[in-house]
């Protein structure tokens, strides 16, 4: 696609419900997808992670009949405690990381990224509940550590014995990092360099090495899980924080994207909940208010352009994610926001865009805005 042209491929994301509680019947999903696909080019669907196999088989028959790929939305380091018993996460003080109290059906309790058992659980969940459903690929979510939503202890994790050994192999003593925070407090997060692409440089090299090692540990785990699915001939996509907020949760784009077929960076400028850019950055400012060197951000078009530019360097397919759903409590999107966001993505010449995180909640006006943008054939 030439830069400036508007026609792209779209990914639709649908939340079918938690493991044991379904949100929508198959017929409703088919009806919604059919209506949207008649107006814009839909390349693939990401949905999950309710375990009703018949739902996916029925919807899959419809999708494959239209040449649309079906990908399983599969959480990795969070949510799986709702269906299994993974090895948990400890902070650097040896205490369990306390998850935030959020809306029903969500579980932001993160498990240990070093645990081979946890990686095995993810594979077992797929084999037990989804292997016979006809999925063309998987979309791996929650491939990160906890954010500042659980305070500084959430970010300074995991401190279990497995992770301690993993850090030591990378030259990092987590006890020394803990002592460093106890001595310096917010100053641990002082930044010498704070670019919009998220590749921050902390003043303290010991703190910097901790976060670098954390990224490598998480990337190693993701590599193993990606390899498992790619060996099955499946497409593998990754759900990533926006670049500016990705590194504190252990998501290094350069390390992680080498194992994926595509990524969906969550460029959520209207989401007041976990993964929302403004929401997560505000928590960073709240939890470590004394940290120096931070670059302030705003949720305007100029900021969006910085995130798209950071993503451009990734070698795999890029489908930036924009909230298409409307939620009065946490996602007050509007047609103007949709148009502005997608026009910017189109202008970058990326492969496509992902309409998130639940198109079943997308207002008609939002779909109309996308259809109008498509019909123009340019960024307007």
C-alpha positions as CSV (number, residue, x, y, z in Angstrom):
1,X,0.0,0.0,0.0
2,X,1.3,3.4,-0.9
3,X,1.6,6.0,1.8
4,X,-1.5,8.1,1.8
5,X,-3.9,5.5,0.5
6,X,-6.7,4.6,2.8
7,X,-7.6,1.1,1.9
8,X,-6.2,-1.4,4.4
9,X,-7.0,-4.6,6.1
10,X,-8.8,-4.6,9.4
11,X,-8.7,-6.9,12.4
12,X,-11.9,-7.1,14.5
13,X,-11.5,-7.9,18.2
14,X,-14.4,-9.4,20.2
15,X,-14.5,-10.3,23.9
16,X,-16.5,-13.6,24.0
17,X,-16.4,-13.5,27.8
18,X,-14.2,-14.9,30.7
19,X,-13.3,-18.6,30.8
20,X,-16.7,-19.8,32.0
21,X,-19.0,-17.0,31.3
22,X,-20.1,-16.2,27.7
23,X,-20.9,-12.6,26.6
24,X,-22.6,-13.3,23.3
25,X,-24.3,-16.1,21.4
26,X,-22.7,-17.2,18.1
27,X,-25.5,-15.8,15.9
28,X,-25.1,-12.3,17.4
29,X,-21.4,-12.4,16.7
30,X,-21.9,-13.6,13.1
31,X,-24.5,-10.9,12.5
32,X,-22.2,-8.1,13.8
33,X,-19.2,-9.3,11.8
34,X,-21.2,-9.8,8.7
35,X,-22.6,-6.2,8.9
36,X,-19.1,-4.7,9.4
37,X,-17.4,-6.9,6.8
38,X,-20.0,-5.7,4.2
39,X,-18.7,-2.2,4.7
40,X,-14.9,-2.5,5.3
41,X,-12.3,-5.1,4.4
42,X,-12.0,-7.5,7.3
43,X,-8.9,-9.7,7.2
44,X,-9.1,-11.5,10.6
45,X,-11.0,-11.8,13.8
46,X,-9.4,-12.0,17.3
47,X,-11.8,-13.4,19.9
48,X,-11.8,-15.3,23.2
49,X,-11.3,-16.5,25.7
50,X,-14.6,-18.1,26.8
51,X,-14.2,-21.9,26.5
52,X,-17.4,-22.7,24.6
53,X,-15.9,-24.7,21.7
54,X,-19.2,-24.8,19.8
55,X,-19.3,-21.0,19.6
56,X,-15.9,-20.8,17.8
57,X,-16.8,-23.7,15.5
58,X,-20.0,-22.0,14.4
59,X,-18.5,-18.6,14.0
60,X,-15.4,-20.1,12.3
61,X,-17.5,-21.8,9.7
62,X,-19.0,-18.4,8.8
63,X,-15.6,-16.7,8.8
64,X,-13.8,-19.2,6.7
65,X,-16.6,-19.1,4.2
66,X,-15.8,-15.5,3.7
67,X,-12.0,-15.9,3.7
68,X,-11.6,-14.3,7.1
69,X,-9.0,-15.8,9.5
70,X,-9.9,-16.7,13.0
71,X,-7.5,-16.1,15.9
72,X,-7.8,-17.1,19.5
73,X,-7.4,-14.3,22.0
74,X,-5.3,-16.1,24.6
75,X,-4.0,-14.5,27.8
76,X,-0.6,-15.6,29.1
77,X,0.7,-14.1,32.3
78,X,-2.6,-12.9,33.7
79,X,-6.2,-14.3,33.8
80,X,-5.0,-17.9,33.8
81,X,-5.6,-18.2,37.5
82,X,-9.2,-18.3,36.6
83,X,-8.9,-21.7,35.0
84,X,-5.6,-23.1,36.5
85,X,-3.2,-22.6,39.4
86,X,-0.1,-20.9,38.0
87,X,3.0,-20.0,40.0
88,X,2.4,-16.5,41.3
89,X,4.4,-13.3,41.2
90,X,6.3,-11.9,44.2
91,X,7.7,-8.4,44.5
92,X,11.3,-7.8,45.4
93,X,10.3,-7.9,49.1
94,X,9.0,-11.4,48.7
95,X,5.3,-10.5,49.0
96,X,2.6,-11.4,46.5
97,X,1.9,-8.5,44.1
98,X,-1.6,-7.3,45.0
99,X,-3.8,-6.9,41.9
100,X,-6.1,-3.9,41.5
101,X,-9.8,-4.1,42.1
102,X,-11.3,-3.8,38.6
103,X,-14.5,-4.7,36.8
104,X,-16.0,-8.1,37.1
105,X,-14.7,-10.7,34.7
106,X,-11.2,-9.3,34.7
107,X,-8.2,-10.7,36.7
108,X,-5.0,-8.7,36.7
109,X,-3.2,-11.1,38.9
110,X,0.0,-11.7,37.1
111,X,2.0,-14.9,37.3
112,X,5.7,-15.6,37.2
113,X,7.3,-15.2,33.7
114,X,10.3,-17.4,34.6
115,X,8.1,-20.4,35.5
116,X,8.3,-23.1,32.9
117,X,5.1,-24.5,34.5
118,X,3.2,-21.3,33.7
119,X,4.3,-21.6,30.1
120,X,3.1,-25.2,30.0
121,X,-0.2,-24.2,31.5
122,X,-0.9,-21.8,28.6
123,X,-0.2,-24.6,26.1
124,X,-2.4,-27.0,28.0
125,X,-5.3,-24.6,28.1
126,X,-5.1,-24.3,24.3
127,X,-4.9,-28.0,23.8
128,X,-7.8,-28.8,26.2
129,X,-10.2,-26.1,25.2
130,X,-9.4,-24.7,21.8
131,X,-7.2,-27.1,19.7
132,X,-10.2,-28.5,17.8
133,X,-12.0,-25.3,17.2
134,X,-10.5,-24.4,13.8
135,X,-8.4,-21.4,14.8
136,X,-5.9,-20.2,12.2
137,X,-3.7,-18.6,14.9
138,X,-3.4,-17.2,18.4
139,X,-3.2,-13.6,19.7
140,X,-1.2,-13.6,22.9
141,X,-2.4,-11.1,25.5
142,X,-1.0,-10.2,28.9
143,X,2.6,-10.9,27.8
144,X,4.1,-8.6,30.4
145,X,4.7,-7.9,34.0
146,X,2.5,-5.8,36.2
147,X,2.3,-2.0,35.7
148,X,2.1,0.8,38.2
149,X,-1.5,-0.1,38.7
150,X,-0.2,-2.2,41.6
151,X,2.2,0.5,42.8
152,X,6.0,0.3,42.7
153,X,6.0,-3.3,44.0
154,X,4.1,-4.3,40.9
155,X,6.8,-2.9,38.7
156,X,9.7,-4.2,40.9
157,X,8.8,-7.8,40.3
158,X,9.0,-10.8,40.0
159,X,11.2,-11.6,43.0
160,X,10.5,-15.3,43.4
161,X,13.5,-17.7,43.7
162,X,13.2,-18.7,40.0
163,X,13.3,-15.0,38.9
164,X,16.1,-14.2,41.3
165,X,18.2,-16.9,39.6
166,X,17.2,-15.7,36.2
167,X,18.3,-12.1,37.1
168,X,21.6,-13.3,38.6
169,X,22.4,-15.0,35.3
170,X,22.0,-11.7,33.7
171,X,24.2,-9.9,36.2
172,X,21.4,-8.4,38.4
173,X,21.1,-8.9,42.1
174,X,17.4,-8.2,42.9
175,X,18.2,-7.7,46.6
176,X,20.6,-4.9,45.6
177,X,17.8,-3.3,43.5
178,X,15.4,-3.5,46.4
179,X,17.9,-1.9,48.7
180,X,18.5,0.8,46.1
181,X,14.8,1.6,46.0
182,X,14.7,1.7,49.8
183,X,17.6,4.1,49.8
184,X,16.6,6.3,46.9
185,X,12.8,5.9,46.7
186,X,11.3,7.8,43.7
187,X,14.8,8.8,42.6
188,X,15.4,5.2,41.5
189,X,13.2,6.2,38.5
190,X,15.1,9.4,37.6
191,X,15.6,9.5,33.9
192,X,18.6,10.7,32.0
193,X,16.7,10.2,28.7
194,X,12.9,9.9,28.3
195,X,11.9,9.6,24.6
196,X,8.4,9.0,23.3
197,X,9.4,5.6,21.9
198,X,9.7,4.4,25.5
199,X,13.4,3.5,25.3
200,X,14.2,5.4,28.6
201,X,17.6,5.6,30.1
202,X,17.6,5.7,33.9
203,X,20.3,7.8,35.7
204,X,21.2,4.8,37.9
205,X,22.8,2.1,35.8
206,X,21.9,-0.6,38.3
207,X,18.2,0.2,38.0
208,X,18.5,0.3,34.2
209,X,20.1,-3.2,34.2
210,X,17.1,-4.5,36.2
211,X,14.6,-3.4,33.7
212,X,16.7,-4.6,30.8
213,X,16.9,-8.0,32.4
214,X,13.2,-8.0,33.0
215,X,12.6,-7.4,29.3
216,X,14.8,-10.3,28.4
217,X,13.2,-12.7,30.8
218,X,9.7,-11.9,29.4
219,X,10.9,-12.0,25.8
220,X,12.5,-15.5,26.4
221,X,9.1,-16.8,27.8
222,X,7.2,-15.3,24.8
223,X,9.7,-16.8,22.4
224,X,9.0,-20.3,23.7
225,X,5.2,-19.8,23.5
226,X,5.3,-18.3,20.1
227,X,7.5,-21.2,18.8
228,X,5.0,-23.7,20.2
229,X,2.2,-22.2,18.1
230,X,4.2,-21.4,15.0
231,X,5.4,-25.1,14.9
232,X,1.7,-25.9,14.5
233,X,1.6,-23.6,11.4
234,X,-0.5,-21.0,13.2
235,X,-0.3,-17.2,12.9
236,X,1.0,-15.6,16.1
237,X,0.1,-12.0,17.1
238,X,1.1,-10.1,20.2
239,X,-0.8,-7.5,22.3
240,X,1.6,-4.8,23.3
241,X,1.4,-1.6,25.4
242,X,1.9,1.6,23.5
243,X,5.7,2.2,23.1
244,X,5.9,5.1,25.6
245,X,4.6,2.9,28.4
246,X,5.8,-0.5,27.3
247,X,9.2,-0.8,28.9
248,X,8.3,-0.6,32.6
249,X,6.1,-3.7,32.1
250,X,8.9,-5.6,30.4
251,X,7.8,-5.2,26.8
252,X,10.7,-4.5,24.6
253,X,9.5,-4.3,21.0
254,X,12.8,-5.1,19.4
255,X,13.1,-8.3,21.5
256,X,9.5,-9.5,21.4
257,X,8.5,-8.9,17.8
258,X,11.1,-11.1,16.2
259,X,9.0,-14.1,17.3
260,X,5.6,-12.8,16.0
261,X,3.8,-12.6,12.7
262,X,2.1,-9.4,13.7
263,X,1.6,-7.0,16.6
264,X,-1.3,-5.0,17.9
265,X,0.1,-2.0,19.8
266,X,-2.7,-0.7,22.1
267,X,-2.8,3.0,21.1
268,X,-5.7,3.6,23.4
269,X,-6.0,7.3,23.9
270,X,-9.5,7.2,25.3
271,X,-9.3,4.3,27.7
272,X,-9.3,5.1,31.4
273,X,-8.4,1.5,32.4
274,X,-5.3,-0.8,32.3
275,X,-3.5,-0.4,28.9
276,X,-5.0,3.0,28.3
277,X,-2.0,5.2,27.6
278,X,-3.1,8.2,29.7
279,X,-4.3,5.9,32.5
280,X,-1.0,4.1,32.8
281,X,1.2,7.1,32.5
282,X,-0.8,9.0,35.2
283,X,-0.2,6.0,37.5
284,X,3.5,6.3,36.8
285,X,3.4,9.9,37.8
286,X,1.3,9.1,40.9
287,X,3.3,6.2,42.2
288,X,6.7,7.9,41.8
289,X,5.9,11.6,41.9
290,X,9.5,12.6,42.9
291,X,11.1,11.0,39.8
292,X,12.9,13.5,37.6
293,X,13.4,13.7,33.9
294,X,10.0,12.4,32.8
295,X,8.6,13.9,29.6
296,X,5.0,14.9,29.9
297,X,2.6,13.5,27.3
298,X,-0.8,14.5,25.9
299,X,-3.3,12.4,24.0
300,X,-3.4,14.6,20.9
301,X,-2.7,13.7,17.3
302,X,1.0,14.8,17.5
303,X,1.5,12.3,20.3
304,X,-0.2,9.6,18.3
305,X,2.3,10.3,15.5
306,X,5.2,9.7,17.9
307,X,3.9,6.3,18.8
308,X,3.3,5.3,15.2
309,X,6.8,6.4,14.3
310,X,8.2,4.2,17.1
311,X,6.2,1.2,15.8
312,X,7.4,1.7,12.2
313,X,10.8,0.1,12.8
314,X,9.2,-3.3,13.7
315,X,9.8,-5.9,11.0
316,X,6.6,-8.0,11.4
317,X,3.1,-6.9,10.4
318,X,1.8,-3.9,12.3
319,X,-1.9,-3.5,13.1
320,X,-2.2,-0.6,15.6
321,X,-5.1,-1.0,17.9
322,X,-7.8,1.7,18.4
323,X,-10.8,1.5,20.7
324,X,-13.9,1.0,18.5
325,X,-16.2,0.2,21.4
326,X,-17.9,2.9,23.5
327,X,-18.0,2.5,27.3
328,X,-19.4,5.4,29.3
329,X,-17.3,4.4,32.3
330,X,-13.9,3.8,30.7
331,X,-13.9,4.4,26.9
332,X,-15.7,7.5,25.8
333,X,-14.8,7.3,22.1
334,X,-16.5,9.2,19.3
335,X,-16.5,9.2,15.5
336,X,-14.0,12.1,15.3
337,X,-11.5,10.2,17.4
338,X,-11.9,7.0,15.3
339,X,-11.4,9.0,12.1
340,X,-8.4,10.9,13.4
341,X,-6.7,7.7,14.7
342,X,-7.3,5.6,11.6
343,X,-6.3,8.4,9.2
344,X,-3.0,8.7,11.0
345,X,-2.4,4.9,10.8
346,X,-3.4,4.9,7.1
347,X,-1.0,7.7,6.4
348,X,1.9,5.7,7.8
349,X,1.3,2.9,5.3
350,X,1.0,0.1,7.8
351,X,-0.6,-3.2,6.9
352,X,-3.8,-2.4,8.7
353,X,-5.5,-1.5,11.9
354,X,-7.2,-3.4,14.7
355,X,-10.6,-2.3,15.9
356,X,-10.6,-3.0,19.7
357,X,-11.3,-4.3,22.1
358,X,-14.8,-5.4,21.5
359,X,-16.6,-4.5,18.3
360,X,-19.8,-5.9,19.7
361,X,-19.9,-2.7,21.6
362,X,-19.1,-0.5,18.6
363,X,-21.7,2.2,17.9
364,X,-23.1,2.5,14.4
365,X,-21.6,6.0,14.1
366,X,-18.1,4.6,14.7
367,X,-18.5,2.0,11.9
368,X,-19.9,4.7,9.6
369,X,-16.9,6.8,10.3
370,X,-14.6,4.0,9.2
371,X,-16.7,3.2,6.1
372,X,-16.6,6.9,5.1
373,X,-12.8,7.0,5.5
374,X,-12.5,3.9,3.3
375,X,-14.8,5.3,0.6
376,X,-12.6,8.4,0.3
377,X,-9.5,6.2,-0.5
378,X,-7.2,8.7,1.1
379,X,-6.4,10.2,4.5
380,X,-8.5,13.3,4.0
